């Protein structure tokens, strides 16, 4: 049972790590574009630091 638990933990950590890298790559481009956009920065939500991005992963249900 211990081997199965170790394998399961390894696989979950590996998938989680890869997913984190994918999400970081997706959101960093959007965040940079938002920060460099004068119109976006003029919005009150931007000025109050209340803008959040949510990545969307298609194909995962």
Backbone torsions as a table, in degrees:
resi	resn	phi	psi	omega
1	UNK	NA	-35.5	-179.0
2	UNK	-62.5	-39.9	-179.9
3	UNK	-63.7	-41.9	178.6
4	UNK	-64.0	-41.6	177.7
5	UNK	-63.4	-43.0	179.1
6	UNK	-63.2	-43.8	179.3
7	UNK	-64.2	-44.1	179.0
8	UNK	-61.0	-45.4	178.1
9	UNK	-62.5	-41.8	178.9
10	UNK	-61.4	-47.5	-179.0
11	UNK	-64.0	-42.2	179.6
12	UNK	-64.2	-42.5	178.9
13	UNK	-65.7	-39.0	179.7
14	UNK	-65.0	-46.8	179.3
15	UNK	-64.9	-43.6	-179.5
16	UNK	-61.6	-41.8	-179.9
17	UNK	-64.3	-44.0	179.0
18	UNK	-65.6	-41.0	178.9
19	UNK	-64.0	-41.5	177.5
20	UNK	-58.8	-42.3	179.8
21	UNK	-66.2	-40.4	178.7
22	UNK	-63.9	-46.9	-178.8
23	UNK	-64.4	-39.0	178.5
24	UNK	-62.6	-43.5	-179.9
25	UNK	-63.6	-41.4	-179.8
26	UNK	-67.1	-45.8	-174.5
27	UNK	-77.6	-28.5	-177.5
28	UNK	-64.5	-38.2	178.0
29	UNK	-64.5	-44.6	179.7
30	UNK	-64.5	-43.6	-179.6
31	UNK	-63.1	-41.8	178.9
32	UNK	-63.4	-45.2	178.8
33	UNK	-60.7	-42.4	-179.7
34	UNK	-63.4	-45.1	-177.9
35	UNK	-65.5	-29.2	-177.8
36	UNK	-91.1	-3.1	-177.3
37	UNK	-93.4	115.9	-176.9
38	UNK	-62.0	-38.9	-179.6
39	UNK	-66.0	-45.0	179.4
40	UNK	-61.5	-38.6	-178.3
41	UNK	-72.8	-19.0	178.6
42	UNK	-79.6	-13.3	179.8
43	UNK	-70.2	144.8	-177.3
44	UNK	-61.7	-35.3	179.2
45	UNK	-62.3	-39.1	177.9
46	UNK	-66.5	-43.0	-178.1
47	UNK	-66.6	-27.8	179.6
48	UNK	-96.6	9.4	178.8
49	UNK	56.0	45.1	-179.0
50	UNK	-117.4	33.3	179.5
51	UNK	-108.3	128.7	-179.1
52	UNK	-128.2	142.4	176.5
53	UNK	-108.0	144.9	178.4
54	UNK	-127.2	113.6	177.9
55	UNK	-70.6	147.4	178.5
56	UNK	-114.7	130.2	179.6
57	UNK	-110.0	111.0	-179.9
58	UNK	-83.8	152.2	178.6
59	UNK	87.3	-2.2	178.4
60	UNK	-112.9	120.4	-179.1
61	UNK	-107.5	NA	NA
